[in-house]
């Protein structure tokens, strides 16, 4: 079986991720989700197991029937490929509203609900 491969942090899984992945699932394709092992910190508050749980909850049927599988990855810096590797690189463009969804903003709202203030520092 072949899979379409999605690599991400998913900190947290949000509507943008869901729409992007459903685009491929709705084409009848299988999906491999690669979770970057970023560790847990302010920018990455969820463990790999917690993020996999988010996917299992959202994509219950797809996981149960094997249309979606998971893999943990090291915290990769880049994806590189050579000529004629046997697979395509595909960009999926979504509507502007979905494209503007930000995991950073979602995490900020979550922190504020908990009474924490997150200040993003620039180098």
Residue, then its C-alpha position, 0 to 999 in steps of 0.5 A: x500500500x502507498x501513503x501520502x506522507x504528512x510531517x508536522x509538529x501538530x501542536x495542537x492538531x487544528x482545523x487547518x491540519x484536518x482540512x489538509x489531511x481530509x483533502x487527501x483522505x477524500x481522494x481515497x488515499x491512505x495517509x502516513x502522519x509523521x510526528x516530529x519529536x520536538x520534546x515538550x516545552x512552551x512552543x511544543x506543549x504536547x507529547x507525541x502520545x498526546x498528539x497521536x491521541x488527538x489524531x485518533x479522536x479526530x480520525x477514528x474510522x481512518x485509523x481503525x481501517x488502516x487508512x491512516x498510520x503514524x510514525x515518530x520522527x526525530x526533530x527534522x530540519x529539512x526534507x531532501x530528495x534526489x532525482x527520480x525518487x519515485x514519489x511526488x512532492x505536492x503542495x495543497x492550497x486551502x482557502x485563505x481562512x484555513x491558511x491563516x490558522x496558526x498553532x502559535x496563536x492557538x497555544x497562546x490562547x490555551x496558555x492565557x486560559x490557564x493564566x500564563x502569559x507567553x512572550x515570543x522572543x526574537x533572536 
